[in-house]
Amino acid sequence: MCATGTPTMSWFIDHANILYLLFGIIALGFVTAWWLNKRVKFLAYAGVAVLLIAAVWLLTYLIPTDRKEIHDAVQTMAGAVVSGDDKELFKHVSREFRHNNLNREQLAAIVKGIAAQHKLGEVKIWQFECDEVSREKGLAKAHFNATVFDGEGNPMRIVLCVATFALEDGQWKLRAIDFREPAHPDQPIPGAP
């Protein structure tokens, strides 16, 4: 998967929430104008704004962007950690991966052991942000929060993840990751793998 379309199109898709808000306000304004004036043309204008919201929503699913690919890879890796599926995890981790002197196989073994020991039920990814994406340099940086739940749905830990991705074989793959305290983003978590 690669980013298609122009950089402008990718920006619109990556920032669709801004467009939803803008078109929603426009639609609300036209509905208000209709309510005050009872002119049908204002409802038609509001309908156009709603159709534009639907078009943007559809484009977000049809046009892949680098940011979306990275987000999807993070979601897939979170699921692979819970299920202990190292083969699925490795599909999204760079061959050059390093974290605290561990390579990807060593880290996967540790994560698999932790998942089995604590019987993880889910890893929920939230507040995902891609800070930098450069297809030319083949590098991207992202940060996101991950909440780890046990098998009964109780939250066990919230972690801020700061990740670097590399473009490898045409796909964005995790090259490095740091686990930090959400309240203190400058401090790594002591004892984290």
Secondary structure, 3 states (H helix, E strand, C coil): CCCCCCHHHHHHHHCHHHHHHHHHHHHHHHHHHHHHHCCHHHHHHHHHHHHHHHHHHHHHHHCCCHHHHHHHHHHHHHHHHHHCCHHHHHCCECCCCCECCECHHHHHHHHHHHHHHHCEEEEEEEEEEEEEEECCCCEEEEEEEEEEEECCCCEEEEEEEEEEEEEECCEEEEEEEEEEECCEEEEECCCCC
